[in-house]
Amino acid sequence: MKTAQISQNQLLLFFILYFYSTLVGFSAGHLIYISQYDTILVLCISGLAAGIYAYFVVKLANRRPNEFFFHYGKEIFPHWIHILFMGFYFLFFLHTSAFVLREYEDFIVQTYLGETPNWAVGGMLGMVVAITARSGIQTLFRTAQGLFFLILIADVSNTIFIGKELKWDRWMAFVTNHSGHGIFAGTYLTIPFFGEVMVLVFIFPYLTQKGKTLKTTSWAIVLGILLITVNFIFLLLLFGPNLTSHITYPMLEMVRYIRIADFIENLDPFLISIWSTTVYLKISLLFYLSVHILAQFLRLKDHRPLTFSLAAVMVALSLQMSGGTAALTNFYTKSWATYSYFIEGIPLLYLLMDTIKRFIKKRSANKAH
């Protein structure tokens, strides 16, 4: 079967934006609340753990590089167990895309469009996501490739403009202020963000130069953490951990500080609109994977007939997440990490089972000789 081709360069740029999107936009305040000045150390530890996890994910995908996970998984686990796991993944991708969409809806409505209902914002973005998914995964990665440098320039410009407002005397706190509990709790919460490299097992047949995938993913983790770390350092130096942790969207306030400092008026809508594209990219990939899995369940050769109907389900699901920002934050802080560890651990079970089966088969072959 002929598949679309995604270059290693496109994969690198996409993953950098994928990691950057929600961690910086929606989770910065809470992560800094937990880890304070240890946030930078937490990011480094989480990146290291994600790199180790990526090694095992790529190892599994490389064993059948041209087959889709949905198809070859039943050769590893009994068919009914594999179908159950794929059902988990379908729900996980659909739920996570709806969750991120709801976060974005709340952000836009609370910040810029106070009189606009959530369904209007969700419906518009959902339509764009559906069109992107219908166009295919290659379109999504090409879009990320085209937008990457624009997003990078906007982020670098932001840090340059805000530089003179930083309180540099806080630097020593990064060296002296440490908490074992803060490091552990922050790391536990952050690893799943980078652990979403598990999507590689679903998109591996689309990749070119598959032998370079682990190297590309490792660089994406390193560069993504570098980009995120710069923003977190600036937040801590500008506002300090206490104020940052009490701001719902600290990155937005940092961008607005540029206007307050009289560098340029009304810069935040421009920069936020650029950042919004990273959220769109993340939602689009998660949604595409849910559509892809559903198409495999229904044994369809083409996923496109499902995109708009499933997009409507995604938008409806996002609107039904009750309680607004407070409830979303509670789910994120209390349940999301453990939920993600369970889902992200499934490929490791496949790798372990496949390794055991290969060992037994090899041992039996040796005895036969």
C-alpha positions in Angstrom: 0.0 0.0 0.0 1.4 3.4 -0.9 1.6 5.8 2.0 2.2 9.5 2.3 5.7 10.5 3.0 6.9 12.6 6.0 10.5 13.6 6.0 12.7 13.5 9.1 13.0 17.3 9.0 9.2 17.7 9.0 9.0 15.2 11.9 11.6 17.2 13.9 9.9 20.6 13.4 6.4 19.2 14.1 7.4 17.6 17.4 9.1 20.7 18.7 5.9 22.7 18.1 3.8 19.8 19.5 5.8 19.8 22.8 5.8 23.6 23.0 2.1 24.2 22.4 0.1 23.3 25.5 2.9 23.0 28.0 3.8 26.6 27.6 0.4 27.9 26.9 -1.8 26.1 29.4 0.4 24.3 32.0 3.1 26.8 32.8 1.4 28.3 35.9 0.6 25.0 37.5 4.0 23.4 36.8 5.7 26.4 38.3 3.3 26.3 41.3 4.4 22.7 41.9 8.1 23.0 41.2 9.0 26.6 41.7 12.6 27.3 40.6 13.1 23.5 40.1 10.9 23.7 37.0 14.0 23.8 34.7 15.4 20.7 36.4 12.0 19.0 36.1 11.9 19.7 32.3 15.4 18.2 31.9 14.6 15.1 33.8 11.3 14.7 31.9 13.1 15.1 28.6 15.6 12.4 29.6 12.8 10.0 30.6 11.0 10.8 27.3 14.2 10.0 25.3 14.5 6.6 27.0 10.8 5.9 26.3 11.2 7.0 22.7 14.0 4.4 22.2 11.6 1.6 23.1 8.7 3.1 21.0 11.0 3.3 17.9 12.4 -0.1 18.6 8.8 -1.5 18.5 7.9 0.4 15.3 11.2 -0.7 13.6 10.3 -4.3 13.9 7.5 -3.9 11.3 8.4 -0.5 9.8 6.0 -0.6 6.8 2.9 -2.0 8.7 0.4 0.0 10.7 0.2 -0.7 14.4 -3.5 -1.4 14.2 -2.7 -4.3 11.8 0.3 -6.0 13.2 -0.7 -5.6 16.9 -3.0 -8.7 16.7 0.1 -10.8 15.8 1.6 -9.8 19.2 -1.4 -10.0 21.5 -4.6 -12.0 21.1 -7.0 -10.3 18.8 -9.6 -9.3 21.4 -6.9 -7.8 23.7 -5.5 -5.8 20.8 -8.9 -4.5 19.8 -9.5 -3.5 23.4 -6.2 -1.6 23.4 -7.0 0.1 20.1 -10.3 1.1 21.6 -8.5 2.8 24.4 -6.3 4.6 22.0 -9.3 5.8 19.9 -10.9 7.2 23.0 -7.7 8.7 24.3 -6.9 10.6 21.1 -10.4 11.8 20.7 -10.7 12.8 24.4 -7.3 14.5 24.4 -8.1 16.5 21.3 -11.4 17.6 22.8 -9.7 18.4 26.1 -7.1 20.7 24.4 -9.8 22.2 22.2 -11.8 23.0 25.4 -8.7 24.7 26.9 -8.3 26.8 23.8 -12.0 27.7 23.8 -11.9 28.9 27.4 -8.7 30.8 26.7 -10.1 32.7 23.7 -13.5 33.4 25.3 -12.0 34.6 28.6 -9.3 36.7 27.0 -10.5 38.2 23.8 -14.1 37.2 23.0 -16.0 37.6 26.2 -19.5 37.6 24.6 -18.8 34.7 22.2 -20.1 31.3 23.2 -17.7 28.4 23.4 -19.5 26.5 20.6 -18.7 29.2 18.1 -14.9 29.1 18.8 -14.9 25.3 19.0 -16.9 25.0 15.9 -14.6 27.1 13.8 -11.4 25.4 15.0 -13.1 22.0 14.7 -14.0 22.8 11.1 -10.3 23.7 10.3 -9.1 20.5 12.1 -11.6 18.4 10.1 -10.4 19.9 6.8 -6.8 19.3 7.8 -7.5 15.7 8.8 -9.4 15.1 5.6 -6.4 16.4 3.6 -4.2 13.8 5.1 -1.3 13.6 7.6 1.3 14.8 5.1 -0.6 18.2 4.8 -0.4 18.5 8.6 3.3 18.0 8.8 3.9 20.3 5.8 1.9 23.0 7.6 4.1 22.6 10.7 7.2 22.9 8.5 5.9 26.1 7.0 4.9 27.7 10.2 7.8 26.7 12.4 10.2 29.5 11.6 7.4 32.1 11.9 6.6 30.8 15.4 10.3 30.6 16.3 10.8 34.2 15.2 7.8 35.4 17.2 9.0 33.6 20.3 12.5 34.9 20.1 11.2 38.4 19.5 9.1 38.1 22.6 12.1 37.2 24.7 14.2 40.0 23.3 11.6 42.6 23.9 11.0 41.5 27.5 14.7 41.0 28.3 15.3 44.4 30.0 12.3 44.0 32.3 13.7 40.8 33.9 14.8 40.8 37.6 18.2 39.2 37.1 18.9 39.0 40.9 16.6 36.0 41.0 19.2 33.9 39.1 20.6 32.5 42.4 17.3 30.9 43.3 17.8 28.4 40.4 20.9 27.2 42.3 19.9 27.5 45.9 16.1 26.8 46.0 15.4 23.1 45.7 12.6 20.8 46.9 12.6 17.0 46.5 8.8 16.9 46.6 8.5 19.7 44.0 11.0 17.9 41.7 9.2 14.5 42.0 5.6 15.9 41.6 6.6 18.2 38.7 8.4 15.4 36.9 5.5 13.0 37.4 3.2 15.5 35.8 5.5 16.6 33.0 6.8 13.3 31.6 3.5 12.4 29.9 3.7 15.6 27.8 6.9 14.3 26.2 5.7 10.7 26.4 3.2 11.5 23.6 6.0 10.5 21.3 4.1 7.2 21.4 2.2 8.6 18.3 5.3 7.4 16.4 4.0 3.8 16.4 0.9 5.0 14.6 2.6 7.2 12.0 5.8 5.2 11.4 4.8 3.8 8.0 4.5 7.4 6.7 8.1 8.3 7.6 11.0 8.4 5.2 14.5 7.4 6.4 13.1 5.4 9.2 16.5 4.5 10.6 17.0 8.1 11.6 13.7 8.4 13.5 15.2 7.9 17.0 17.9 10.5 16.4 15.3 12.9 15.0 13.0 12.4 18.0 15.8 12.8 20.4 16.7 16.2 18.9 13.1 17.2 18.9 12.9 16.5 22.6 16.2 18.4 23.3 15.2 21.5 21.1 11.7 21.5 22.4 12.9 21.5 26.0 15.3 24.3 25.2 12.6 26.4 23.7 10.2 25.7 26.6 13.0 26.3 29.2 13.8 29.8 27.8 10.2 30.8 28.2 9.9 29.3 31.7 13.1 31.0 32.8 11.8 34.4 31.6 8.5 33.8 33.4 10.4 33.1 36.7 12.7 36.0 36.3 9.9 38.4 35.4 7.2 37.5 37.8 8.7 35.1 40.3 7.2 31.7 41.1 4.5 32.9 43.5 2.9 35.4 41.1 3.3 33.2 38.1 1.5 30.3 39.7 -1.5 32.6 40.5 -1.9 33.7 36.9 -4.2 31.6 34.7 -2.2 32.3 31.5 1.2 33.6 32.5 2.6 33.5 29.0 -0.1 35.9 27.9 0.7 38.3 30.8 4.4 38.2 29.8 3.5 39.1 26.2 1.3 41.9 27.5 4.1 43.2 29.6 5.8 44.2 26.3 2.9 46.6 25.7 3.0 47.9 29.2 6.8 48.5 28.8 5.9 50.7 25.8 8.0 48.7 23.3 5.0 48.3 21.0 1.2 48.6 21.4 -1.1 45.6 21.2 1.4 43.0 20.4 -0.3 40.2 22.3 -3.0 39.4 19.7 -0.4 39.0 17.0 1.8 36.7 19.1 -1.1 34.7 20.5 -2.5 34.1 17.0 0.9 32.7 16.0 1.0 30.5 19.2 -2.6 29.3 18.5 -1.3 27.5 15.4 0.8 25.2 17.6 -2.4 24.3 19.5 -4.2 23.7 16.1 -1.4 21.4 15.0 -1.6 19.3 18.2 -5.3 19.0 18.1 -5.1 18.0 14.4 -2.7 15.2 14.9 -4.6 13.7 17.8 -7.9 14.0 15.9 -6.4 12.5 12.8 -5.2 9.5 14.8 -8.6 9.0 16.3 -10.2 9.1 12.8 -7.5 6.7 11.4 -8.2 4.2 14.2 -11.9 4.4 13.7 -11.5 3.9 9.9 -9.5 0.7 10.7 -12.2 -0.5 13.0 -14.8 -0.1 10.3 -12.4 -1.6 7.7 -12.5 1.5 5.5 -9.8 2.2 3.0 -10.4 5.9 3.2 -10.8 7.8 6.5 -12.1 11.0 4.9 -15.9 10.2 5.1 -15.5 10.1 8.9 -13.7 13.4 9.4 -16.6 15.9 9.7 -18.9 13.6 11.7 -16.1 12.8 14.2 -15.1 16.4 14.3 -18.7 17.3 15.4 -18.3 14.6 18.2 -15.0 16.2 19.2 -16.5 19.7 19.5 -19.6 18.4 21.3 -17.3 16.5 23.7 -15.3 19.6 24.4 -18.5 21.6 25.2 -19.7 18.9 27.5 -16.6 19.1 29.7 -18.4 20.8 32.6 -17.1 23.2 35.2 -15.0 25.3 32.9 -11.4 26.1 33.6 -11.5 25.0 37.3 -12.8 21.5 36.4 -10.2 21.1 33.6 -7.4 22.2 35.9 -8.6 19.7 38.6 -8.6 16.9 36.0 -5.2 17.9 34.8 -3.7 18.0 38.3 -5.4 15.0 39.8 -6.0 12.4 37.0 -4.4 13.3 33.7 -0.8 12.2 34.4 -1.8 8.7 35.8 -4.3 8.3 32.9 -1.6 9.1 30.4 1.0 6.8 32.0 -1.5 3.9 31.5 -2.1 4.8 27.8 1.6 5.5 27.0 2.7 2.3 28.7 0.8 0.1 26.3 3.5 0.1 23.5 6.0 -1.2 26.1 3.7 -4.2 26.7 3.6 -4.9 23.0 7.4 -4.7 22.8 7.8 -6.9 25.8 5.4 -9.5 24.5 6.9 -9.4 21.0 10.4 -9.9 22.5 9.2 -12.9 24.5 7.6 -14.4 21.5 10.7 -13.9 19.3 12.9 -15.4 22.0 10.6 -18.5 22.4 10.5 -18.9 18.6 14.2 -18.6 18.3 14.8 -21.1 21.1 12.4 -23.6 19.5 14.1 -23.2 16.2 17.5 -23.9 17.8 16.2 -27.0 19.5 14.8 -28.3 16.2 18.3 -28.1 14.7 
